[in-house]
Amino acid sequence: MKKRLLGKTGFEVSEVGIGTWQVGGKWGSVFNNNNADAILNTAIDYGVNFIDTADVYSDGESEKAVGRIVRSRRERIYVATKCGRKFSPHIDKAYQTKELRKFVEESLKRMGLETLDLIQLHCPPTETFYRPEIFELFLTLKKEGKILNLGVSVEKVEEALKAIEYENVTSVQIIFNMLRQRPSDKFFAEAAKRNIGILARVPLASGLLTGKFSPSTTFGKNDHRTFNRNGEAFDKGETFSGVDYLKGLEAVEEIKKLFPQHSNLPTIALKWILMFDEISCVIPGASSPDQVLSNIAASELPSLTPAQMDSIKEIYNKNIWPLIAGEKW
């Protein structure tokens, strides 16, 4: 597994990591510890050393699974978790340092760890990024030995640009994929100037970029791809990267035509992200060990050609950009 530097953390992380939103099963299903263990162990066996989780994933069960596996392995595994989404309602006013401290300490307890390699604010409201006291809390937590680094997970490019103004922010987790390309227009360059690690999340656009969906595909009632297509439950961008489902399918069909010799579109989609030097690590999820192996294969795939990269950009400009030009993504 190839490694890349995670910005000023100094961590050399596998360029393909693993996200654990659905690690214990498919979205909306009951958490399965055996499946989670198999997925995480497979990832580590094949060179993954960066795991991203969150306190709200499966109501803490994902964190427990991550901690259990990391404690059982001899390899150096970098653990990143997130805090803040537990606030209900999830509004700026709810973000208070006392509660955030509590969330961090609860995550440590669930995972059985003394220190978190990376704690990330979990897509807070835009207003929260303009409150220095929130970011100062994590300086204190670092002095106490509870965390090594602070990062943020964001919905909008505006939030990412504001976050990296804080000296103690070391990484930004942002939605970036073939159907969500705006971060590369401005944010990547600014992040590089400040030595900020970039974690690419939602890399397969909630499965759209697997190339396996059709207009008739249905999802479970507890699957966010059913109940959040227009942002009914949380940010619209979390589901299919905020792209209209049918329009997204049209773009994917055009992308597939660029790679007639490759049947595994997800691997191509992940390789496309890794073509950007500013990316530190891409963190696809997996609901089975086989999906882990498919994701990892992207690291060894030959580079895409300039012509292929240009064609993907053209498909994006034609099919996707007109739909989202007014957004702040």
C-alpha positions as CSV (number, residue, x, y, z in Angstrom):
1,M,0.0,0.0,0.0
2,K,1.4,3.4,-1.0
3,K,1.6,6.0,1.7
4,R,1.1,9.7,1.8
5,L,1.8,12.4,4.4
6,L,-1.3,13.6,6.3
7,G,-0.3,17.3,6.3
8,K,1.3,18.7,9.4
9,T,0.3,15.7,11.5
10,G,3.4,14.1,10.2
11,F,1.5,10.8,9.9
12,E,2.4,8.6,6.9
13,V,-1.0,7.1,6.1
14,S,-2.1,4.6,3.5
15,E,-3.4,6.5,0.5
16,V,-6.6,4.3,0.8
17,G,-8.0,4.2,4.2
18,I,-11.4,3.0,5.4
19,G,-14.5,4.9,6.6
20,T,-16.8,3.1,9.1
21,W,-20.2,4.7,8.6
22,Q,-21.5,1.3,7.4
23,V,-18.8,-1.0,8.6
24,G,-21.1,-3.2,10.7
25,G,-23.5,-3.7,7.8
26,K,-25.3,-1.8,5.1
27,W,-26.8,1.6,5.9
28,G,-29.9,1.2,8.1
29,S,-29.2,-2.4,9.0
30,V,-28.4,-3.8,12.5
31,F,-24.8,-3.5,13.5
32,N,-22.9,-6.8,13.0
33,N,-19.8,-7.1,15.1
34,N,-18.4,-10.2,13.3
35,N,-18.8,-8.4,9.9
36,A,-17.2,-5.2,11.3
37,D,-14.2,-7.2,12.6
38,A,-13.8,-9.0,9.3
39,I,-13.8,-5.8,7.4
40,L,-11.4,-4.0,9.6
41,N,-9.0,-6.9,9.9
42,T,-9.0,-7.4,6.1
43,A,-8.2,-3.7,5.6
44,I,-5.2,-3.8,8.0
45,D,-4.0,-7.1,6.6
46,Y,-3.7,-5.5,3.2
47,G,-1.9,-2.4,4.3
48,V,-4.6,0.1,5.4
49,N,-3.3,2.1,8.5
50,F,-5.9,4.9,8.6
51,I,-9.4,4.3,10.0
52,D,-12.0,7.0,10.2
53,T,-15.1,6.7,12.4
54,A,-17.5,8.9,14.4
55,D,-19.3,8.7,17.7
56,V,-22.7,8.7,15.9
57,Y,-21.9,5.8,13.6
58,S,-24.2,3.0,14.6
59,D,-24.7,4.9,17.9
60,G,-21.1,4.3,19.0
61,E,-20.8,0.7,17.9
62,S,-18.4,1.6,15.1
63,E,-16.1,3.3,17.5
64,K,-16.2,0.2,19.8
65,A,-15.3,-2.1,16.9
66,V,-12.5,0.2,15.8
67,G,-11.0,0.3,19.3
68,R,-11.3,-3.5,19.7
69,I,-9.5,-4.2,16.5
70,V,-6.8,-1.6,16.9
71,R,-6.0,-2.8,20.4
72,S,-5.7,-6.4,19.0
73,R,-3.2,-5.5,16.3
74,R,0.5,-4.9,16.5
75,E,0.6,-2.5,13.5
76,R,0.6,1.2,14.0
77,I,-3.0,2.2,13.0
78,Y,-4.0,5.8,13.0
79,V,-7.5,6.4,14.4
80,A,-9.6,9.4,13.5
81,T,-13.0,10.0,15.0
82,K,-15.5,12.8,15.0
83,C,-17.6,14.7,17.4
84,G,-20.5,17.2,17.3
85,R,-23.2,15.5,15.4
86,K,-24.8,14.3,18.6
87,F,-26.1,17.8,19.3
88,S,-29.8,17.8,18.8
89,P,-30.9,20.1,17.3
90,H,-27.6,20.3,15.4
91,I,-27.2,24.1,15.5
92,D,-24.4,26.5,16.2
93,K,-25.8,27.4,19.6
94,A,-25.5,23.8,20.7
95,Y,-21.8,23.8,20.2
96,Q,-20.4,24.4,23.7
97,T,-16.9,23.5,24.8
98,K,-18.0,21.5,27.9
99,E,-20.1,19.2,25.8
100,L,-17.5,18.8,23.1
101,R,-15.0,17.8,25.8
102,K,-17.5,15.2,27.1
103,F,-17.9,13.8,23.6
104,V,-14.1,13.4,23.2
105,E,-13.8,11.6,26.5
106,E,-16.7,9.3,25.7
107,S,-15.1,8.3,22.4
108,L,-11.8,7.5,24.2
109,K,-13.7,5.3,26.7
110,R,-15.7,3.5,23.9
111,M,-12.5,2.7,22.0
112,G,-10.4,1.9,25.0
113,L,-7.7,4.3,23.9
114,E,-5.7,6.9,25.9
115,T,-5.2,9.3,23.1
116,L,-6.9,10.0,19.8
117,D,-4.6,10.5,16.8
118,L,-7.1,12.8,15.2
119,I,-10.4,14.2,16.4
120,Q,-12.5,16.1,13.9
121,L,-15.4,18.4,14.3
122,H,-18.2,16.6,12.5
123,C,-19.7,19.0,9.9
124,P,-20.7,21.7,12.3
125,P,-22.9,24.6,11.1
126,T,-21.1,27.2,9.1
127,E,-21.4,29.8,12.0
128,T,-19.4,27.5,14.3
129,F,-16.3,27.9,12.1
130,Y,-16.2,31.6,13.1
131,R,-16.0,30.9,16.9
132,P,-12.3,30.7,18.0
133,E,-13.2,29.3,21.4
134,I,-14.4,26.1,19.9
135,F,-11.0,25.5,18.2
136,E,-9.1,26.6,21.3
137,L,-10.7,23.8,23.3
138,F,-8.7,21.3,21.3
139,L,-5.4,23.0,22.2
140,T,-6.2,22.2,25.8
141,L,-7.2,18.7,25.0
142,K,-3.9,18.2,23.3
143,K,-1.9,19.5,26.3
144,E,-3.9,17.0,28.4
145,G,-2.8,14.2,26.1
146,K,-6.3,13.3,25.1
147,I,-5.7,14.1,21.4
148,L,-2.7,14.5,19.1
149,N,-4.4,16.5,16.3
150,L,-7.5,18.4,15.4
151,G,-9.2,18.2,12.0
152,V,-12.6,19.1,10.6
153,S,-15.1,17.4,8.4
154,V,-17.0,19.9,6.3
155,E,-19.9,20.3,3.9
156,K,-18.9,23.4,2.1
157,V,-15.7,24.8,0.6
158,E,-16.3,28.0,2.5
159,E,-16.1,26.1,5.8
160,A,-12.9,24.3,4.7
161,L,-11.2,27.6,3.8
162,K,-12.3,29.2,7.2
163,A,-11.2,26.2,9.2
164,I,-7.6,26.1,7.9
165,E,-7.2,29.7,9.2
166,Y,-6.9,28.1,12.7
167,E,-3.3,27.1,13.3
168,N,-4.2,23.9,15.2
169,V,-6.4,22.5,12.4
170,T,-4.2,19.8,10.7
171,S,-6.6,18.1,8.3
172,V,-9.9,18.7,6.4
173,Q,-12.3,15.9,5.4
174,I,-14.3,17.0,2.4
175,I,-16.6,15.4,-0.1
176,F,-14.6,15.0,-3.3
177,N,-15.3,12.6,-6.2
178,M,-16.0,12.6,-10.0
179,L,-19.4,14.2,-9.4
180,R,-18.2,16.7,-6.8
181,Q,-15.1,18.4,-8.1
182,R,-15.3,22.0,-6.8
183,P,-12.9,21.5,-3.9
184,S,-10.0,21.1,-6.4
185,D,-10.7,24.5,-7.9
186,K,-9.5,26.6,-4.9
187,F,-9.4,24.8,-1.6
188,F,-6.7,22.3,-2.6
189,A,-4.2,25.0,-3.4
190,E,-4.9,26.9,-0.1
191,A,-4.6,23.6,1.9
192,A,-1.2,22.9,0.2
193,K,0.1,26.3,1.2
194,R,-0.7,25.6,4.9
195,N,0.4,21.9,4.8
196,I,-3.1,20.7,5.5
197,G,-3.9,17.0,5.1
198,I,-7.0,16.3,2.9
199,L,-9.2,13.3,3.5
200,A,-11.6,12.6,0.6
201,R,-14.9,11.4,1.9
202,V,-18.0,10.1,0.1
203,P,-15.6,9.1,-2.7
204,L,-18.2,6.9,-4.5
205,A,-21.1,9.4,-4.2
206,S,-23.1,7.0,-1.9
207,G,-22.6,4.2,-4.4
208,L,-23.6,6.1,-7.6
209,L,-20.0,5.7,-8.8
210,T,-20.2,1.9,-8.5
211,G,-22.0,1.9,-11.8
212,K,-24.4,-0.7,-10.4
213,F,-27.5,1.5,-9.9
214,S,-30.3,2.1,-12.3
215,P,-33.5,4.3,-12.3
216,S,-35.4,1.4,-10.8
217,T,-32.9,0.7,-7.9
218,T,-34.5,0.9,-4.5
219,F,-32.9,1.2,-1.1
220,G,-34.1,0.3,2.4
221,K,-36.4,2.6,4.3
222,N,-33.7,3.3,6.9
223,D,-31.1,4.0,4.2
224,H,-30.2,7.7,3.8
225,R,-30.3,7.2,0.0
226,T,-34.1,6.8,0.5
227,F,-34.9,9.4,3.1
228,N,-32.3,12.2,2.5
229,R,-32.2,12.8,-1.2
230,N,-33.3,16.4,-0.8
231,G,-31.6,17.0,2.6
232,E,-34.7,16.0,4.6
233,A,-32.7,14.5,7.5
234,F,-29.2,16.1,7.2
235,D,-27.1,17.9,4.6
236,K,-28.2,17.1,1.1
237,G,-24.6,16.7,0.0
238,E,-24.2,13.6,2.1
239,T,-26.5,11.6,-0.2
240,F,-25.3,11.1,-3.8
241,S,-23.0,14.1,-3.2
242,G,-26.0,16.4,-3.5
243,V,-26.5,15.4,-7.2
244,D,-29.9,14.6,-8.6
245,Y,-30.0,10.8,-8.7
246,L,-31.2,10.4,-12.3
247,K,-28.8,13.1,-13.6
248,G,-26.0,11.4,-11.7
249,L,-26.8,8.1,-13.4
250,E,-26.6,9.8,-16.8
251,A,-23.1,11.1,-15.9
252,V,-22.0,7.7,-14.6
253,E,-23.0,6.0,-17.9
254,E,-20.8,8.4,-19.8
255,I,-17.9,7.8,-17.5
256,K,-18.2,4.1,-17.9
257,K,-17.8,4.4,-21.6
258,L,-14.3,5.9,-21.0
259,F,-13.2,2.6,-19.5
260,P,-14.6,-0.2,-21.7
261,Q,-11.8,-2.6,-20.5
262,H,-12.6,-2.1,-16.8
263,S,-15.6,-3.6,-15.2
264,N,-14.7,-2.3,-11.7
265,L,-15.8,1.4,-11.9
266,P,-15.4,2.0,-8.1
267,T,-11.7,1.3,-8.4
268,I,-11.4,3.8,-11.2
269,A,-13.4,6.3,-9.2
270,L,-11.0,6.0,-6.3
271,K,-7.9,6.2,-8.6
272,W,-9.3,9.4,-10.1
273,I,-9.2,10.9,-6.6
274,L,-5.7,9.7,-6.0
275,M,-4.5,11.4,-9.2
276,F,-4.6,14.7,-7.1
277,D,-1.4,15.1,-5.2
278,E,-3.0,17.2,-2.6
279,I,-5.1,14.3,-1.4
280,S,-3.6,12.6,1.6
281,C,-6.0,9.7,1.9
282,V,-9.3,8.6,0.4
283,I,-11.7,6.9,2.9
284,P,-14.3,4.7,1.2
285,G,-16.7,2.7,3.3
286,A,-17.2,-1.0,3.0
287,S,-19.9,-3.4,4.1
288,S,-18.0,-6.5,3.3
289,P,-14.3,-7.7,3.1
290,D,-14.7,-8.0,-0.7
291,Q,-15.5,-4.3,-0.9
292,V,-12.4,-3.6,1.1
293,L,-10.2,-5.5,-1.4
294,S,-11.9,-3.7,-4.3
295,N,-11.2,-0.3,-2.7
296,I,-7.6,-1.2,-1.9
297,A,-6.9,-2.2,-5.5
298,A,-7.1,1.5,-6.5
299,S,-3.7,2.1,-5.0
300,E,-2.0,-0.3,-7.5
301,L,-4.1,0.7,-10.5
302,P,-2.1,2.5,-13.3
303,S,-2.5,6.2,-13.4
304,L,-5.3,7.6,-15.5
305,T,-4.2,9.3,-18.7
306,P,-4.5,13.0,-19.2
307,A,-7.1,12.3,-21.9
308,Q,-9.2,10.3,-19.4
309,M,-8.9,13.0,-16.8
310,D,-9.9,15.7,-19.3
311,S,-12.9,13.6,-20.4
312,I,-14.1,13.2,-16.9
313,K,-13.9,16.9,-16.3
314,E,-15.9,17.5,-19.5
315,I,-18.6,15.1,-18.3
316,Y,-18.7,16.9,-15.0
317,N,-18.9,20.4,-16.6
318,K,-21.7,19.3,-18.9
319,N,-23.8,17.1,-16.7
320,I,-23.2,18.2,-13.1
321,W,-21.9,21.7,-12.8
322,P,-25.0,23.3,-14.2
323,L,-27.0,21.6,-11.4
324,I,-24.9,22.9,-8.6
325,A,-23.3,26.1,-9.8
326,G,-25.3,28.1,-7.2
327,E,-24.2,25.9,-4.3
328,K,-21.3,26.6,-1.9
329,W,-19.8,23.1,-2.2
